[in-house]
Amino acid sequence: MMPTRLSYLAPLLSTILFFHSCAPEPRQEENTSAEDVRLRCEQQSSAGPDAPDYAVYMLLGSQKTKLANFQACDSIPEIEYGQYDIPQSAIAAAGGWYAGAGDYLYVMEEDGAAVFYQGWADEAQEDEGFHYTQIAILENGRLKMSAGLTRDEVVGTYALSREVGSHLVFVGMRGDTLIGEHFQLDGILPPVNQLNLLMTGLTPVDSAALQLSEPSMQFASPMGNGRFERGPQQVRMLLHLHGQPLYLEKIGSEAYSPPAG
C-alpha cells in the first residue's frame, strides 16, 4: 500500500511541534521609564589610598553604566536634598565629602528623559553653591554623555596666588600621557608676563603623570588627586595636596612640554 502524503508529513509536523514547545520564550522589552533610574555607589577594591575610591553607576532595568568616580559616595536621602542644592523633585542623588571637597550627582526627569547633573564643592572655593552641570541624558533607552573638556583644553599653566604661599602647576603632554609639574613659591605671584623669567630658576616640587578619567576629567596622581572643570572665564584645576584642596585658575593656554625624564 502506498503511503499517503499525510503519512509523510506526520513525523515532520511532530518534530516541528516538539522543538517549538522547547524553544525559549522571546525576550520581552523592558518597560522602564526615567523614574525607574537609580544611582549606585560601588567601592573600588583596586583603588589606592589616594585614588578615587568609588564608582557611581546608573541603573535602569538590566542596564548598568558608569557615570563618574568619587572619592567618597553614598546615597543621599530625599530629606537632605536641600543641603546640597538638589531639586526636591530629583529621582535619585548620591555623593560625599572627603579631604575638604565633595562631589555630588543627581538625576531628574525632564520631558520623559532622565537627565544627570554632577556638581562639586570644596573648602577653597571663593563662590557659593555646588556648581552643577549636565553630564548625561538617557532618552529612548540610550545614554548620551554631554560634551565636556578635552585633553587639549586642560593643557596649560594653573596658578593660585596667596600671601601665605603660592602654587603653580604646569600641565602638558608627554606622548599620550598627561603630565603635571607642581611649583611652590613664597608670597604672592608676580604678574603673568614675569612668570617665565621666574620659573627658569625654580625646580618642581612634584612631577607626575595624571591618570585622567573622562568625561568626568577627574585625575589621580602621586602628587595628589583632583579634577579639571570649565569655569565662568577659564578652565580651573582642583588639586588635593597633602589633604588640602587647592583651587588653581588657568593662566596660560600654550602647550607645555615637560623635559624628558
Buried (B, 14 or more C-beta within 10 A) or exposed (E): EEEEEEEEEEEEEEEEEEEEEEEEEEEEEEEBEBEEBBBBBEEEEEBEEBBBBBBBBBBBEEBEEEBBBBBBBEBBEEEEBEEBBBEEEBBBBBBBBBBBBBBBBBBBBEEEBBBBBBBBBBEBBEEEEBBBEBBBBBBEEEBEBBEBBEBEBBBBBBBBBEEEEBBBBBBBBEEEEBBBBBBEBEEEBEEEEEBEEEBEEEEBBBBBBBBBBEBBBBBBBBBBBBBBBBBEEEBBBBBBBEEBBBBBBBBBEEEBEBEEE
